[in-house]
Amino acid sequence: MSQATAPSLALGNLYARELPELAVSWQAAEVRQPQLLLLNEPLAQELGLEPAALQGEEGLRLLVGNQVPEGATPVAQVYAGHQFGGYSPRLGDGRALLLGELEGRDGRLRDLHLKGSGRTPLARGGDGLAAVGPMVREYVVSEAMHALGIPTTRSLAVVATGRPVHRETTLPGAVLTRVAGSHLRVGTFQYARSLGDPGLLRRLADHAIARHHPEAASADNPPLALFEAVLGTQASLVAQWMAVGFVHGVMNTDNMTISGETIDYGPCAFMESHDPATVFSSIDHGGRYAYGNQPVVATWNLARLAEAMLPLFHDDQEQAVALAVEVLETFQRRHDDALFGLLRAKLGLSGTGDDERVAALVSDLSGLLQRNHPDHTGFFRALGAAARGDAEPARSLVLELAELDDWVERWRALGPDPEAMDRVNPVYVPRNHLVEEALDAATAGDLEPAHRLLDAVTAPYDERPGLERYAQPAPEEFGRYTTFCGT
């Protein structure tokens, strides 16, 4: 790359070098006329990249994988996974590439990764391509999650390829440039275990410890400490999803990270009408990944991780199982404690004691929400007004007014802090009808709705005039929302 069009970019090949058995060397498909659709300038600057350079010809070639910095080794990562409960022994990046790792200005190592960069040997019959709409969805929703303070992979850019993508209809193609702590997954460990190579499994665990949980290296049993650390980050992550009403939609084991970051924004959405049975995915017919099931599924996925790691926990299988179960049984408590803390904050009660009274309020509110199905985001934001003495916005969202009034009276007696509530209860999340509006427009070549939506959801707590429609749930005529994986 020329100095004028590319920032000094040193990409490492740590994963490819340390775990070659879990990678396939590959190159991105050629994109003859890349066109930049979205560029995350703040993220680029965090990574030490010059936004202006990324918009030039060579910068765009980097963003689609056609210009690879010297020393980088692009690979498609190999992993297994339980998909809707069924085990697939060899999955992997069928339409994605890990370009390499780069160190940001903060000293943290991150993956630079592509989605939609062409068919790899792991494509399993797919075309390896991605359409503009799903890539814009991932960009918008992942940046909204980041703004909410929820651990997530992030989106650096969406670049149109000029290549048609054939789904139910013909759509314009795009490549998403994704940034992540890493792309190590539960499924990575499952695949390594399936190869029957104890040395590889141990190297993978050591790699994960060094990359994400270095404190585990000094534990008496580092692999078990790694498992416990992953369980802790996932308990915290799922609690954060539950607090904001986020439904991941495809919690397969290949979509659960070792880093504790949210990954894969296919059939995801934010719940509007509060209901534990909420499902958005077009293929989740049984509700396996419904909103209310997410903590249970996370536990199930972590049990699969434990199974994969058993030989590392202890040479005796019975003792290895006992050690794994002891850790696994802590998930529900950790999740519930994390969620309770988040709900205390959402209710403005973080600074108070009296856990028993707060727990009763949280339990009673949960029942009220499940019976009345108010807009999840709008209701919690409306409680800020109730804390200031005006309960009407919250009352307008429920039918059981007497029950709500009784609850509000007991809650106010504990002195909720409305300013603190406004700092944790968002005004704006990616509303489903507005996401679809933005995706349809982007597919047609108009990025303005996506930019307006991003403006709202990347400053989610700051109520601003002119953005009223971004705070409102979908109109009734929008109907039941269904999402698709985009493959």
HUVENGI-V141333 format. One record per helix or strand. SS is the DSSP state (~ for helix, > for strand). FROM is the first residue (numbers start at 1). TO is the last residue. If there is no record, write none. Layout:
SS,FROM,TO
SS,FROM,TO
//
This chain:
>,12,12
~,14,18
~,20,22
>,23,25
>,35,39
~,41,46
~,51,54
~,57,63
>,75,77
>,81,83
>,86,88
>,96,103
>,109,115
>,131,131
~,132,147
>,152,152
>,154,166
>,170,180
>,185,185
~,186,194
~,198,212
~,214,218
~,222,244
>,246,247
~,253,255
>,257,257
>,262,262
>,269,270
>,273,273
>,281,281
~,291,313
~,317,328
~,331,346
~,355,372
>,375,375
~,376,387
~,392,395
~,401,412
~,418,422
~,432,443
~,448,457
~,468,471
~,476,478
>,483,483
//
